[in-house]
């Protein structure tokens, strides 16, 4: 049995805070933005009763035959207005839940992505992803929707559901969010007598992968999309990066080489060496790529492990963490490794207490065992059986057309008028930020350069922020208001203000600018005040090509599958 252990009060890997919990961050978001955003349109009330939706027949909905299971009025409480809770599913078993305000609906529909391997439709479940710890700032006046990715799971690590059902793999791969959107819009139109005026998608981690999948495959589904820490290069991420992190830190007896006791030392030495590389000594590493820390500086004088140093084997592990997966010839099997400065978040994700399993190990193992290919490995399979070589890499890539959302051609999304905000924390311990930069590079090249791309897509990188939520720097920010303004008013986001809090008190703010711009201190005033920074372009543009075995990201690899009798047929989707 795999037992995953994560520190108390730290969100599960690839899973972020529930909708209920993150409502507590709304006040902070409004304080940063000057108040709630203007309504998308005149407030609208329900046209029919909630209970009448149970009689709604959507079994003939094109591409998404839908059954409503229940429609339940929920009274106002805990700061939330009354709403209608609708539960249903799209054939064969894509379950979803909607929350439709009874009064003062703004015309917005917001669909939440799902982290890990999902398996839950409840928007309050910690799997459902929202950026920066903030729910939509005007929650209670937007329709909220969430789905389970087409299957029921015991937890976000569970993948047994995929063992022998190719349709469930397809639904989790690319179909579930699309059909959930179709069903949600049909229910919304029936309830209010009008369709949503604006539709939005927000997801982080696997939810970020889903977000980019929507922009690439179904560009008409959403007007605005937030893709956070996207696991969009899923096949190489779950099939190579996750297993690498687990296996390089395991000795012949199955024990961890680098344990929890060494992490505080490692983190403190990295910060001491690299804090000032961005020009300020402020407890943040502005860009970990500028950090040249070598763990060999912590080598123990003897071979015996000590709390104040690292053994030769532990140094080798840390170097391999930073490097990322490679084959015997040094060829990269993933764009990057863990960032320097992410060590404070390794516990639970990368490293677990004795007798437990780290989150990345659990996800990598379950991915490879249950849905990393159309044919499952033997029941006796373990990560020790995995081979880091090009033959295995190419075999795994056969599933890229189902799971990956790395197509850089967003022409149809742009032409639809869609707006995309991608974001990532620089200290992410689960999905390397440089993977997002590799995709951003491909996107920028395909869409005509930085100026042309930033008319509809912008990327923001947050120093000191972990995986989707939390961090040791300013980790609370609102991306919904900037996205609403971009879609509805044409005002592109020039910067995002991130806040660091001590309880309810904001103790530091810092601006984050569209990549590759960086914040620069003006030289006067507190470095804890965002007003004392300005955005500058680097003198030399960073090289984001990231040569690896799967480079460059291209169009034309995605597949669409359908059944012909009892046979599954998959064909490559046409490329624009």
N, C-alpha and C positions, 0 to 999 in steps of 0.2 A: 504494500500500500504506500502510495506517495503522500507524505504529510508535509504540506507547505507551511513554513513558519515565517511570519513577518513581524516586525516590531510593533508593539502596541501603538495605536493611534496613527499608524502609517497605512495608507491605502494599499490594497492588494495590487500586485503587479498587473499592469495593463488594464486596471480597473480604477475608476475614479469615484469621487463622492456622489452620493445620491442626490436627487433633485430636492428632496426635503432638506437635507443637510446644507446644501449649498445656498439655499434661500437666505441663510444667515449672512452670506457675503454680498447680498444685493445692496445693503446700505453702504458698504465700502465702495462698491462699484459706482453707486450714484454720487457718493462724495467726490470721487475722482472725476466724474464726467459732468458734474454740476446739476444732477437730478435725472429723473427718468426721461427716456427719449419721447419725442412727440409721437402721438398715435399714428399708426400707418394710415388711418382713415377714420371716418365718423364711427363712434362706437356702435356695435351691432348687438342686438339681443336675439336669443333663440326664437326661431319661427314656429317650432313644434316642441312638444314636451320631450324630455329625455327618454321616457319610457316608450314613446312612439318609435324610437330608433330600433327597438327589438324586432319590429315588423318590417324593417327595411330589407328588401331583397336585392342583394348585390351578387348573387350567384352567377349572373351573366356579365359581370364587369370584365371587359376585355383584358386579357393577359393576367387577370388577378381575380378569379372567382372567389368571392368572399362570403363568409358567414358571420353574422353578428351573434355572439353568445349571450351578452348581457349589456344593458344600458341602465346605469344606476345613478340617481341624483345624489350628490354629495354636498351636504350643507357647508356654509361658510365656517371657517375656523382656523386658528393659528395663523392669522394674517392673510389667509387665502380666501378669495371670493368663492361662492358656490359654483360648482361645475358638474358636468355630466361625464361620468366615467363609462367609457365604452370598451368592451373587450370582444375580440373576435379573432378570426384566423383567415388566412388566404391559403387556398389549396396548394400543396398537400397539408402543410402544418406550420405555416409562418404565423405565429401568434403575435398579436399587437394589442396595445392599450392606448386609448386616446383620452385626453382630458379637455373638455370643451366648456369654456366659461358660459354661464347662463346669461350674463349681462356684460356689456362694455367690451365685447370682443373687438380687437383692433384690426381684424382682417388678416392677421399673421398666423401662419402655421409653422411651428418649429419641431423638427424631428431630431431626436437624439440618437447618436450612434452608440454602438455597444462594444465594450472592451473584452479582452481575452478571447475565448471561444464562445462567449455569450451564453445563451440558453435561458434568458429571462426577459420578459416583456414589460415588467413593472417599471415605470420611469423612476421610481424611488429606489430601485435596486442599485447597489454600488457599481454594477457593470456599466451603467449608462453614463456616457461621457459628456462633460461640459468643460469649457476652457477656463483655465485660471481660477477654478474654484467658484465661478459665478454662474448662476442660472440666468436665463433671460431677464434683464432688469425690470421688465414690466410683466413678469410671470403672474398669472391670474387673469391676464387679459389677452393671452395668446393661446391658441390650440397647441397642446403638447402631444407628441406622439412618440412611441418607442416600440420596437419589435424585438423578438428573441433570436433573430438570424435564422429562423426556420427550424429550430429544434429545441428540445428541453435538455438542460444540462444540470448536473449535480452542483457544479460550480464553474467558474470561468476557466478552469484548467481541464475540465472534463471534455474528452473527445470520443468517448465510446460510441456516442450517437452516430458518428461517421463511419463506423467500422465496416458496414456492408451495405450502405445506402448511398449510391452516387447522387441521387436527387438532393439529399440533405447537404452534400458537399457543394453542389451547384448553388443551392439556395444560400448557404453561408458564404460562398465565394463571391457571388455578384447579384443574385436575384432578390434577396429578401428585402433590402431597403427600398428597392424600386417598387415592389408590389405593395409594401406597407404604405408608401407614399400615395399610390393609386387608391388604395382602400381608404386611407385617411381623408383624402380630398373629397371622395365621394360621400363619406359620412358627414364631413363638414358642410358640404353643399346642401345635403338633406336637412341638417339641423338648423342652419341659419338662412336657408333659401338662397345662398350665394356661395360661390367657391372662394377659397382664400385669395386675397389680393396679392399677397407676397408669401412665398414659401422659402423656408430656410432649413439647412441641415448643419448640425454641429456635432462633431465627434472627435475623440482623442484615442490614440493608440490604434487598436483594430478599428475603432470608430473613425479615426483619421483615414485609415485605408478605405473604409466604406464611403467616407466623404469624397475622396478622390475618385473612387469607382463611380459614384453618381455623376460627377462632373465629366468623366470620360465616356461612360456608356449611355447615360440617360441625362443628357445636358438640359432637357426641358423640365426635369422634375423640380429643380430648385433655382431660385433667383440668387440666393446667396449661400455660400458654404464656408464653414470653418473646419479646417483639417488640422488637428493638433497632433504632434508627435506621431505622424502617420506610419503605421507598419505596412506601407503599401508595397514594399519589396518583400512580401510575406514568405515566399518560397525560400529565398536565401536567408531571410531573417530567422524563421522558425526551423528551417532545415539545415542551416550551417552555423549561423551566429549563436543561437541559443545552445545547441549541443557543444559548440566549441567552448563557450564559457564554462559549461559544466565539466567537460572532460579534461581540460587542461589544468583544472584545479583538483583533480582526483588522483591519488596515488594508487599503487598496485593493489593495496588492501581496501580500496574504496573509501578512504578517508580524505577529507579536505586538506589541502596543503596550506593554503592561506585561510586563516580563520578569522572570526569576529574580533579577536583581541588585537590584531594588527591594524585594524581599520582606522582608529583614531590617530595613531602615529602616522600612517600613510597620508591621511587627509591633511593633517597639520603641516607636514613637510611639503606637500604639494602646494598648499596655499602660501606657505612662507616663501617658496621658490618662485611662484608665478602670480601672486596677487597684483603686483605692480606692473605686470607686462602691458597693461592697458593704459598706463600713465597715472593711475591712482591706486593708493593702498587703501582699499575700502572693503576688504573681505569678499571681493568678487573677482572672478577671472573673466574678463570681457570676451575673450576668444581663446578657448583652450588650445587651439592650433598654434598659438604663439608661445605655449608653455613647453620648455625643453627639459623638464624634470626627468631625471633618470633614477629609478628606484635602487640602482646599485649604490647610491649614496647612503643607503640605509643598511648596507651589508653588515652582518654580525661578524665579530672577530673570530668566533668559533662556529662550528656546525650546529651547535645546540640552539634551539629556538629561544628567543628572549623577547620580552615585551617592548624593548627599546630599539629593536633592530629587526632585520629580515634575513632569513637564511637564503642561501643561493637558490634553492628550489622555489622559495616564495618570491624572490626577485624575478625569477623566470616566469612565474605565473602572472605577476603584475604586468610584465612586459607583454605577455601574450594577450592579456585583457586589453591593453592599450592598442595592440596591433590588430586584433580581429582575426578571423579564421583564414588560414592559408593552407595550400597543399605542400607536399614535400619539397617542391621547387620554389616555394615562396610566393606563388601566385595567389592573389587575394580572392577569396570566395564570397566576400561581402565588402561593401565600400569602405568600411572603417571599423574600429574597435571602440571600446569605452573611452569617454573623454576624461582627460585629466581635470580633476575638480569634481568628479561625480562620486568619489569614494565614500562620501558621507551617506550616500543612498544605496551602497552595495548590499548592506545587510538585509536579507530577506529576498532581494532580487537575484543577486549574484552569489552571495554567501549566506549560509543558514547555520543556526546553532546545531550542535552535534545531534545526530539522529533525525534531523529534518531534511527536507528537500528544498532547494532554492526555487524561486518562481520560474526563472528562465529554464532551469533544468526540467521542471514539470511540463512546461509548455513545449519545449523542444522534443522531449520524449513522447508526449501524447500526440504531437503533430506527426512525427515520423512513424509512429506505430499505427495510427488510426486513419489519417487522411493525407499523408504526404505523397501518396501515389494512388493510382486506381487499384493496385493490388497491394494488399497489406503484407507486411513482413511476418515471419513466423511468430507464434505466440511467445516464444522465448526471447524475443528481441529486447536488447538493452542498448543504451547509448554507446557502450563499449563496442558494439558491432558497426557503428557508423564509421565510414571512411571519408576523410577529408581529401578527396582527389577530384579531378575533372570529370572522370567517368560518373561518379556519384552525383556531382553537381549537375551535369547535363541530364541525368535521369530525373532528378528532382525538378528540373526546369520544365519538364513536360506538363506540370500542373500550373505553370505561370499564367497560362491563358484563362484559367478559372479563378485563381486567387489574387494575382498581382494587379495593382492599379498604378502602373508606372508609365502608361502611355503619355508622352509629353504633348500630344496634339490636342489642345483644348479649343480648337477653332469653333466647333459647334456650340460649346458652352459660352464662349466669348460672344459669338454672333447672336445667341439667345439673349444676351444682355447680362449674363451671369457674372457674379463677383466672387472671388475666392481669397480668403485669408488663410495662409498656412502659418503655423507657428510651432516652435519647439523650444524646450528648455535646454540650455547648454550643458547642464549637469544631469542629463537623463541617464539612469543606470540600466535601462531596459532596451531602448531603441536609440542607437547612436544618432546624434543630431546631424552628423555628416551624411547620413543616408538621405535625409531630407534635402540637404544642400546638393547632393548628386542629382536628385530629381529636379530641384529648382533650376539647376544648371541646364539640364536637358529641356525643361519647359521653356526657359528663356531663349535658348538657341532656336527651338522649333517655332516659337511664336514671334520671332522677329527682333529679338534683342530686349534689353532691360526696359527701355522706355516704352516700347509697344506692349510688353508683357505686363508692366505695372499699371496699364490702363484698366486691367481687370483682375490681376492676380498679384498679391504682395505677400512677402514672407517676413516674419518677425521672430527673432531669436532672443530668449530671455536668460541672461546670466544667472547662475546659481539656482535655476529652477529644475526640479527633479522630473519624474515621469508623470506628466499631465497635471499634477497638483503638488503643492508643498515645495520647499527648498530652503536654502540658507540666505536668500536674498529677497528682493521684491518679487513675490510670487502670487499676488492677487491683482487681477486685471480684468477689464471688461472688453470683450471683443464683439459682443452683440450690438451695442450702440454704434460703434464704427461701421459694422456691416450693414445695419439698418440704414444708416445715413448714406452709405455708398450706394446701396441698391435703390433707396427711395428718394434720395436728394441729389445723387450724383457727386457727393463729397467723398473723395478717396481718403483713406486714413493716412495722415502724414506722420503720426507717431502714436504709440500706445503708452499710457502712463501706468506703470506697475508700482504697487505699494507693498511695503513690508510692514507687518503689524506685530505689535506686542499686545496680545489680548485684543481688545477693541480699539486700541490706539494705533494710529498710523505713525510709524517712527522713521520711515524713509520712503521716498518716491524716486523713481528713476525712469526717464523716457527710453523707449525702445523704438528704433526707426526701421523703416523698410530695408531689408537686406539688399545691398551690402553696406548701407550707411551705418555709422557707429556714433554713439554719444560721446561728446567731448566736453569736458568741464571748462566753463568760461573763465575760471581763475578767481572768481569772487563769489562769496556766499557759501552756504553750507553744501557739502557734497551729498547730503541726504535730501536735498530739495531738487526735484526735477526741473524747476524753473532756472536752475543755474547750469543747465547743459544745453548744448546745441548739437544738431546732427551734421556730420561731415562724411564725405565720401573718402575712402582710403586712397592714399596716393598711388598704391599699386593694387589692382583688382585681385582678389584671392583666386587661386586656381582650384576650381570645384569640379574638375573632370573626374577625379577619383578612378584611376585605372583599376579595374577588377574583372573577374572572369565574365561577368554579365554586362559589362559596359559596351556601348552606351545604351541608355534606355531608348527604345524605339517604339514606333506604332506598328500595328498589324499583327501583334502576337496574341491578342485576346480572342477567346473562343466563346461561341454561343452554342449551347447544347439543347437538344430536344429529343423526345422519345418517338421512335417509329415502331409501334407495337411494343415489343419487349426489349428492343435494342436502343441504346443511347447513341445518338449521333452528335458529334461535336465538330463544328466548322469554324474556321477563323473568321472573326468579325471583319467587315470591310473597314479599311483605314481611310481617313480623310487626308 
